[in-house]
Amino acid sequence: MINFCDALVSGFLTFTCSVYSMKLFYMLHFAVNIGICTIKFLEFLKLAQSIHQLVTMKR
């Protein structure tokens, strides 16, 4: 009976650890995606600002 309990506990721990690592990985992936989107958005804003400056300078 003790072996069964040990197996159950170790299996549960392994399952919990794997689930948490998957959640952590997904959160990290999500954070990286948000960072990339933010950087691209900022670059787009800079581009728009420079285009706006060019347009206003031509006038």
C-alpha positions as CSV (number, residue, x, y, z in Angstrom):
1,M,0.0,0.0,0.0
2,I,2.9,2.4,0.8
3,N,4.4,1.9,-2.7
4,F,1.1,2.8,-4.2
5,C,0.8,6.0,-2.2
6,D,4.4,6.9,-3.0
7,A,3.7,6.3,-6.7
8,L,0.6,8.4,-6.5
9,V,2.3,11.3,-4.7
10,S,5.3,11.3,-7.1
11,G,3.0,11.1,-10.1
12,F,0.9,14.0,-8.7
13,L,4.0,16.0,-8.1
14,T,5.4,15.3,-11.6
15,F,2.0,16.2,-13.1
16,T,1.8,19.4,-11.1
17,C,5.3,20.5,-11.9
18,S,4.8,19.8,-15.6
19,V,1.5,21.8,-15.6
20,Y,3.2,24.7,-13.8
21,S,6.1,24.7,-16.2
22,M,3.7,24.7,-19.2
23,K,1.8,27.6,-17.6
24,L,5.1,29.4,-17.0
25,F,6.2,28.7,-20.6
26,Y,3.0,30.1,-22.0
27,M,3.2,33.2,-19.8
28,L,6.7,33.8,-20.9
29,H,5.8,33.3,-24.5
30,F,2.8,35.7,-24.0
31,A,5.1,38.3,-22.4
32,V,7.6,38.0,-25.3
33,N,4.8,38.4,-27.8
34,I,3.5,41.5,-26.0
35,G,7.1,42.9,-25.9
36,I,7.6,42.3,-29.6
37,C,4.2,43.9,-30.4
38,T,5.0,46.9,-28.2
39,I,8.4,47.4,-29.9
40,K,6.8,47.1,-33.4
41,F,4.1,49.6,-32.3
42,L,6.7,52.1,-31.0
43,E,8.6,51.7,-34.3
44,F,5.4,52.4,-36.2
45,L,4.8,55.5,-34.1
46,K,8.3,56.7,-34.8
47,L,7.8,56.1,-38.5
48,A,4.5,57.9,-38.4
49,Q,6.1,60.8,-36.5
50,S,8.9,61.1,-39.0
51,I,6.5,61.0,-42.0
52,H,4.4,63.6,-40.2
53,Q,7.6,65.8,-39.8
54,L,8.5,65.3,-43.5
55,V,4.9,66.4,-44.5
56,T,5.0,69.4,-42.3
57,M,8.5,70.4,-43.4
58,K,7.4,70.4,-47.1
59,R,4.6,72.9,-46.4
